[in-house]
Amino acid sequence: MTKRIAFLSAILLFWVQAARPASAGVSSINGEGVSVRFDAPLLNAAKDILKVYPAVRDELAMDLGMGTDLRPEIVLIKDRASFRKEAGSDLVTAYAIPGKDLIVIDYSKMGGHPYTVEVTLKHELCHLELHHQIGQNGDGRMPRWFDEGICQWVTGGFGELIDGGDRSVLTSAVLSGRLLSIGRMTASFPSDGREMLLAYAESRSIVEYIEKTFGARAVRAVLDRMRGGDDLDAAISNSLHISSVELEKRWKASLSTKNAWLYYLRDNLYEILFMLGALFTVCGFFRALKRRREYKDDEEGGEKDEDGDGEETPPPP
């Protein structure tokens, strides 16, 4: 609770700062269904947001099968240190605050690449939309893992973490038998860096498993059930005709150790090839050294056996 109060206080401080006139370094512009508040040097970036927002919003509505009447405010921050103070983590590149319809983006990590900005915007807008249409974590209908899994699903696996796309953390967890349970990811994600990455990877994997096994329509059917008032357990049961417990069991079974090894080899192919190359080089060096010593020993042995006429001296009787 203390952390939450501190976080909301930081957000309030940011809003007070953002409410100051443009001379204080913060400006704001409005567009079709969206407003953008930004650090003064990011005027062009803010204009780009206004241009791409309608297409991103419409694409998300199609992916989720939901209309929207949101009018979010997007905050672009140029200074990484300022953003980190707001986000509370070095791993996060953006975050959304449902209920306030607010999206905050660390523009220093966007690299000025339009596609990166678009998918980041779509991911965070997805969070707002899900909570707007279905509800907050507090009412028990939108578990944290499902919320994050859906938002990565609509963006092709993109998350809001700097290293969120790395599947090796999931592969390692499968091989070591240290997967997080769905129950542990219901209310919130772990704060530990590696376990946080694992929670993001598992969330994505579970939703992708639902799509692969039951189809994209089944994912939307679960969302529709939740919009109608079902909690996630009831929505899964009514849409997939299996329980949440069975879903978790089948998903974990799909992450077989055999497949995990294949993914591990694939994800670490260059490192493995480099290590093998280094090993062969070392082995070749020692083989060459051994041959050189054997050749030297043969030469020395031949000189001792020679008696001057070029014939080998017979051993004594």
N, C-alpha and C positions, 0 to 999 in steps of 0.2 A: 504494500500500500504506500509506504514511504517513497519507493522508487517511482510509483505511478504519479504521486503528488509532485515530486521533483520534476518529472518529465513534463507534466501539464504546466507547471510553473515556467519551465524553459520555453515551451510553446507559447505561453501567454506573453512572456518577455519578447519573443521573436515577433509576435503580432503587434505588440506596442511599438517596437522598433520599426516594423513595416508600415505602421500607420503614420509615421513621420513624413514630412514633405520630401519631394524628390531631391532636395538639396542635401538630405541626410544620406543619400546614396541608394535609396530604394524607390522604385517606380512601379507603376501598374498600368496594364492595358487590358481591354475587354474585347472578346470576340464572340463567335457563335456558340452560345451555351457554355462559355468558359471565361475565366479571368486569369491573368498571369501576373504575379507579383515577382519582381526580380531585382537583383543587384544591378546598379546602373550600367556596368559594362556589358550586360547580357541582353541588351535591347534587341539585337538581331535574333538571338536565340529565342526570345519571348515571341517575336513575330513569327518565327518558324513554328512554334507550338500552336499559335492561333491558326496557322495554315493547315497543319496536319491533324488537328484535333477532331474535326467533323468526320474524317475518314476513319480515324482510329476508333472513335465512338461507335460508328455504324458497323464496323467490322467486328467489334467486341459484341455488340448486340446480336449479330448474326451467329457468332460462335456460341454464345451462351443461350441463345433462343429467348432473349429478354429484351423488351423495349427499355427506354430510359427517360427519366425526366430530371436527371442530375444536372446541376450547374456547379461543377467543382472549381476550386481555386487552386492553381498550381504555383508553387513557390520555387524559383530557381536560385540556388546559392552557388556563388563562384568560389568562395574560400572553403577549402577542405576542412580546416580546423573548426570553422564555425558550424559546418554541417555535422561534423563528428560530435560536437557538443550537443547538438539537437538530437542526433540519432542514437548516441550512446554506444556506437560500435564502429570499428574500423572496417568491418566487412560489408557494411550496408552502403549501397549507392543511392537508394531512394526509399521512401516509406509513405504510407497512406494513413490518414486518421479518419476512420469511419465516424459518422455522426457530425463531423465538421466539414465533410466533403473536401478535405484538404490533401494535396499531394505535394511532397517536398522532395526535390531532386538535387543531388550533388552534381552540378553541371561540369565540375572539374574532371569527373570520371566519364563524361560522355564523349570526350575527344572530338566534339564538333561533328560527329558522324550522325547524319539524319536518321538512319535506320536504328541506331542505338537509342536515340531519343524516342523514336516512335514505339519501339518495343518496351522501353522502360515506362513510357506513359501508358501504354495498353495494360501492362502488368499491374501498375498501381491503380489505374481506373477500374480494373477488374475487382480488386479488393473493395473499392468503394461501392461498386455495383452489387456485389454479392451481399454485402452487409445492408445496403439500402433495400434490396429486394427480399432478403431472407432474414437477416437479423444479426445482432451482435453476438460475440462469444458469450456474453453474460446470460443470454436466454437459452443456451445449450443447443441451438440449432445449427450453428456454424462452427464446427471444430476447427482448430488452428491448422491441422494437417490437411484437411479437405479444402479449406480456404486457399492455402498456399499451393496445393496440388493442382487445383483448377486454374489458378492464375498462371502457373507454369505451363499447364496444358494448352491454354489458348495462345501462348506466345512461343510455342514450339520448344519448351524446355527452359526458356529464359527466366532467370530469377533476379531478385534485387540484391544478391550477394556478389561480391567481386569474384569469388571462386565457386559460385553456385552451380556452374555448369559441369564441374569435375565429378565424374561418376566413380572415380577411383575410391572415394571415401565409402561409397555404398558397397563396392566390390570387397574392400578390406573388411567391412563389417560382416558381410556374408561369410567370408573365409574364416573369420575369427569367431563367428557365432555371437556377435555383439550388436545385432539389430535392435533399434528402439521399438518398443511396443506402440501400437496405435494409441493405447490409453495414455501413454506418457506424453503424446503429442497433441492431446485433445484441447487442453486449456491454453497451453503456451509451448514454446520451443525451449530447449536447454540454452543456457547462457554461455556454456563452454563452447569455444570456437569450433572444435572438431565435431562435437555432438550437434551443434547448430547446423553445420554443413550437412551432417548426416540426416538431420530432420528434414531439411529442404530436399535432399536427394530422395529420401524415402517417400515423402509426400508426392513428389513428381512421379515416382515409380508406381505407386499404388493407383493413381488416377490413370496413368498410361496402361496399367494392367487391366483396369476396368474397360477402357476403350478397346484394347486388343482382344479381350475375351468376350465382351458383350456388345461392343460397337459404340460409336460416338453418340448415337441416339440414346443409349442407356445412360450415358453420363448426363445428358440433358434431361432425361426422364427423372433422374435422382434430384436434379436441381428443381425441376417443376414440382415434384412432390414436396420438397422443402419450402418452396414458395407457397404451396397450399397449406402449410402448417405442420407437416411431418418433421420430426427430428431426423437426424441422419440415419440412425438405426432403422427406423420405420421406412424411410425413403429407400434405403438399400434393399430391405426385405420386399417391399412392394414393387420395386423396379427391376431388381436383379434376381429376385426369388431365392436368395440365400441370405443368411444372417451376416451381420458385420464380423462376427467371430469366424465364420466360415470363409468370408472374403479374405480376412487377414491370413488365415491358415493357407488358403490356396495361393495367395500372393507370395508368401514366404516360400512355399513349395516350388513356385516358378523360378525363384532365385536359387537354383540348385548350385551346389559347390562346383560341379562340373562346368556349368555355364559361367560361374564366377571366375574360375580359372581362365576360361577363354577370354572373358572381358579383361581380366587382369593382364594377360599376355598381350592383348590388343592395345590396351591403354598404355602399357609400358614397353611397347615393342622397340622403340629407339634406344631406350635405356638398356634393355636386355641385349640387343645387338651390339651396343657399345661395350658392354661388359664381356660378351663372348669374344668380340674382336680383341679386347685388351687381354683376355685370358689366352687366346691363341698366340698373341704376340709374345707374351711372357713364356709360354710353353716353347715357342719357336726359338726364343733366345737361349733358354736352357738346353734345348736339343743341340743348337749350334755350338754352345760352349762345351757340351759333352763330347761332340765329335772332334772339336779342336783339341781337347785334352787327349782323346784316344789316338788321334793322329800324331800328336807330339810324343806320346808314350811309345808308339810303334817306331818312330824315327830313332828315339833314344835306344830302344831295344835292339834295333838293327845294327847300330854303330857298335854296341858291345859284343855282338856275335861275329862281327867281321874280323878275319885274321890277316887281311892284307891281300889275299888272292881272289877275293870276291866270293869264296865258298863259305858256307855256314860251318862253324867249328862244331864237331860232334861232341856230345856230352861225355864226360869222363866215365871209364868203366866202373 
